[in-house]
Amino acid sequence: MLLDYCINELSSIIYELRNIQLEVRTDFLNIGQNLCADCIENIADKYEGVLKRLKRVDLNRAEGGS
């Protein structure tokens, strides 16, 4: 199902963003790492919101009840 694929892909992207955010915060010292990590975290948070909305989609309604 296409929606399931999108949900899985978005979940994977969020996971990767969270890992990158953690690495930036811990490994790139003294080059504005907190500001950069915060920006990545904000993007991941926005994607989390999109993911929650996607998970609430009722495919029966979206496909016209077929």
C-alpha positions as CSV (number, residue, x, y, z in Angstrom):
1,M,0.0,0.0,0.0
2,L,1.4,3.4,-0.9
3,L,0.4,5.1,2.3
4,D,2.2,2.4,4.4
5,Y,5.3,3.0,2.2
6,C,5.1,6.7,2.9
7,I,4.7,6.2,6.6
8,N,7.7,3.8,6.7
9,E,9.9,6.2,4.7
10,L,9.0,9.2,6.8
11,S,9.6,7.2,10.0
12,S,13.1,6.3,8.6
13,I,13.8,9.9,7.7
14,I,12.8,11.0,11.2
15,Y,15.1,8.4,12.7
16,E,18.0,9.5,10.6
17,L,17.4,13.2,11.4
18,R,17.4,12.3,15.1
19,N,20.7,10.5,14.8
20,I,22.2,13.3,12.8
21,Q,21.0,15.8,15.4
22,L,22.6,13.8,18.2
23,E,25.9,13.5,16.4
24,V,26.0,17.2,15.6
25,R,25.2,18.0,19.2
26,T,27.9,15.7,20.6
27,D,30.7,15.5,17.9
28,F,30.9,19.1,16.4
29,L,32.0,21.1,19.4
30,N,32.4,24.9,19.4
31,I,31.0,25.5,15.9
32,G,27.5,26.4,16.8
33,Q,26.6,22.7,17.3
34,N,23.7,23.4,19.6
35,L,22.0,25.9,17.2
36,C,22.5,23.5,14.3
37,A,21.3,20.5,16.2
38,D,18.2,22.5,17.4
39,C,17.4,23.3,13.8
40,I,17.6,19.6,12.8
41,E,15.5,18.7,15.8
42,N,12.8,21.3,14.9
43,I,12.6,19.7,11.4
44,A,12.3,16.2,12.8
45,D,9.6,17.5,15.2
46,K,7.6,18.9,12.2
47,Y,8.0,15.6,10.3
48,E,6.7,13.8,13.5
49,G,3.5,15.9,13.2
50,V,3.1,15.0,9.6
51,L,3.7,11.3,10.4
52,K,1.0,11.5,13.1
53,R,-1.5,12.9,10.6
54,L,-0.6,10.3,8.0
55,K,-1.2,7.5,10.5
56,R,-4.7,8.9,11.1
57,V,-5.7,8.8,7.5
58,D,-8.8,6.5,7.0
59,L,-8.1,4.8,3.7
60,N,-11.7,3.9,3.3
61,R,-12.7,7.5,3.3
62,A,-9.7,8.6,1.2
63,E,-10.5,6.1,-1.5
64,G,-14.2,6.8,-1.6
65,G,-15.2,3.8,0.5
66,S,-14.0,1.2,-2.0
